[in-house]
Amino acid sequence: MSNATEIIVRLIIYHPLAAEPVLAVTGSHWALGDWREPKLMALAPARRLLTGALARCWEFAFPIARESVFDLEYRYLIINQNTGTAVWEREPNRHARFPEVRAPGADSVEIVDANSAHHCKRGYPSTTRRHRGHSPYGQW
């Protein structure tokens, strides 16, 4: 839960996977493992995609200082926990610039990344700002 000095950043992407692998994210922020330790994402409850289909999106949330000013770079990867192998999405890295993606007074920021035509959508309360990543078509 955020407090007066923090906001929550939530990375969201729809990417269907077989039963074994999981989606992870890593990037230039310590909460994303500083490019060294990918963070496993969780499947969120089902929501409507822009196509109208009902599906579950992968999410990862982390706190940042409310007044943070930085460029976040990140990339998704598929990890097979049984074999220890990973497949990284192809370049370029995804980007989000803070504070531009944050609405004044917002308690959270949702960065909804596109993987294909199946984008996630949701109703966003006034305390949340929605942002689409600059690299919408990650290749796997």
N, C-alpha and C positions, 0 to 999 in steps of 0.2 A: 504494500500500500504506500502511496506517495505521501509526502508531508509538505509543509509550506515551502521547503527549499528544493524539492525534487519534482520531476514529472516522470511519467512512465512512457517509454518508447516501446511500441509493439510492432514487430516486423511480421507481416502476414503474406502468405503465398499459397496458392492452390497448385499442388503438384501431386497427382495420384501416384502411388507406389504399390508394389507387390507387398506381401506380408512381411518379408524379412528386413529390407532396408528401412532406414529412417532418414528424415531430412535434418540437416544441421546448418548452422550459419557461423561464419567467422568474419572478422574484419578488423578495422583500425582502432576500435575502442576496447578498453580492457574488459568490458562486460561481454564482448564478442571474442575474447581470447587473444587479442592482439595478433591475429593471423597464425597463431601457434596452436591454440586449443579450441577446435570447433565446439560450439555449444549445440546440444541436441534440442530440436524443436518439438513441440507437443501438438497433437491433433486437437483442434478446438471443436466445440459442438458444431453441428451442421448449420449452414447458412446458405442463403441464395447467392448464386454466382450471377454475373451479369448476363449470362445466357438464360437465366431463369431456373437452371437445375439446382437442386439441393445437394450440397456436398460439404465435406469437412476440409478446412484450410489448416495449414501448418502455421504455428505462431511461436514467437519467442519474445518475451518482454524483459526489459531491464530499466533501471532508474538512471536518470542523469540529473545534474544540477539544473535547477530551473533557469538560471541565467547562462547556461552553457553556450559557447560560441565555438563551433568547430565543424569541419567537414567529416562526415562519416562515410567510410568506404567499406563495403562488405560484399560477400559472395556466398551463395548457397552451395551445399554439397550433399550428396547422397552417401550415407555410411551404411555398410553392411557390418553389423556388430558381430556376426558369427565369424566372418573371415578377416575383419579388420581392414577391409579395403574401402576406399572412398573414390567417388567420381565428382570432380569439381565442375561447376557450371563454367562455360567458356567466357572469356573476356568480352566486353570490358567489365570492370567492377561496377557494382551498383553504388549510387551516391545519394546522400541526403545532407543538406546544409542546415545547421542549427545556428541561429534561431528561426530562419525563414520558414521552416516547416511547422513551426509552433504558433498557434494562435495566442494572442495575449490572454492571460488568465486561464489557459487550458491546463487541465490536470494530466492529460495524456496526448500522445501523438500516435496515430496509426499509420504506418507506412505500408500500403497495400501494393505489393509488387505483382506484376503480371508475368505469367509463365507461358500463356497461350491465350486463346480466346475465352478462357474460363476464369475470368477475374472474380474475386470475392466482392460482395457488397454487403452493406449493413446500414441501418439507420444510425447516425452518429449524434450523440447528445451534444449540447452546446459546450460541454467541457472537454470535448475531443476534437482534434483537428486531423483530417484525413489527408494523406499525401501519397502520391504515386511515385515510385522510384524512377530515376532518369533512364535506367537501362531496362525497358519493359520486356525484352524478349531474350531472357537467358537461355543459352543452349546447354543441353546436358550431354 
